[in-house]
């Protein structure tokens, strides 16, 4: 906050706004509220993923039944199969917010999580580098979040990820055991999203770093080992128990499902990828300023970059965690490398303009949220096609597109498949995709086995050609988003 301090020294007065301008919390608050407002104003963009719909439905089921399901209550193909949602706490948050505020509810929850995440990161960076550089770093991080900024459980876990990593790094810097209150963070994280395993792994990596580099390995091990044991115990305190710890390994073993789900695909560098820009800035800074970094932190960052290049699902990890890991070393070197001789002066009216602009932005977001967020025309919500099928008097099992499963669950209709690939498993997903891709033998086999009475698919599905040629099937609806076929009674 040196710029504001300089301005204050040259513009004396008793203006309360000028007094606030010297407070770091004032600028962090403006940043956080402004960011919340910007994200809220693009609310419909946060709701575009079909999985958001079944997460909301699962949260409402938990609230209505006052229990976490132990078996699948939604699909007909796997109804009653073992399914314990590992993201139940996030789903309750999304479900409750939707019940209270409509579509504005999940938008508020998501915008709040993202703004808190970046504000906490900015606060950490300000410990080591100048405000301008800290803001640039935070903006660069925000770019890595854009593709995955959705009203889904992983976003709600971001603040805990940053808080966890930041305080582990601070503990290492101070040569102390991490505070035990972090165990509460791990407990909440473990019930919000499966990425908590990354937090356990990060704690283990920093513990190993302490043992290897502090010069008294036995003492370091005695300091960190109890914390690591309690961290694992906190991770076990979920409805899934040990299965929660094993869940990431179960998913990583589903090679076929991961190969067809877009968010598990590697980034396609034939089009712009935010991680590419992030890597370019980091490499330029490292090469231009010649930063020297601890080998252990370089290895940790390489691991996160590897994950980000393996799957777009992990694109945010380098942006969120690398600054936390590297800044204790990079910060002092950056301060030494950049020493401006001329201190910039801020015009006396600029503070008022900045504050006013933030207030206007916040007010605009409140008005927009109060009026409600529209989410009725989403391509993952085939409302018209479902109405047409219902008007045709159809009922019973449906052969649906993967992307329509979330909306079917949200609407109280049991789908054949939805975004819970971990429930269905590789074998079923492979068989379903063969039918969806137009394999007539597999399609007819599924129809007989599950007594399919109607179909709800995207217009581009190859299965439509097969269904149109089956005896007794007729088309009842077609638009740009969905086609519905029913079996004549």
Secondary structure, DSSP 4 states (H G I P E B T S, - for coil): -HHHHHHHHHS----HHHHHTT-HHHHHHHHHHHHHHHHHHTHHHHT--HHHHHHHHHHHHHHHHTS--SB--S-SSSTTSB---TTHHHHHHHHHHHHHHTHHHHHHHHHHHHHHHHHHHHHHHTTTS-HHHHHHHHHHHHHHHGGG-SSSHHHHHHHHHHHHHHHHHHHHHHTSPPPTTHHHHHHHHHHH-TTHHHHHHHHHHHHHHHHHHSS-HHHHHHHHHHHHHHHHHHHH-STTTHHHHHHHHHHHT-HHHHHHSGGGSPP-TTS--HHHHHHHHHHHHHHHHT----HHHHHHHHHHHHHHHH-GGGHHHIIIIIHHHHHHHHHHHHHHH---SS-----TTHHHHHHHHHHHHHHHHHHHHHH----SS-TT--HHHHHHHHHTT--S-EEE-GGGHHHHHHTT---S--S-HHHHHHHHHHHHHHHHTT-HHHHHHHHHHHT--EEEE-TT-THHHHHHTSTTEEEEEE-SS-EEEEE--
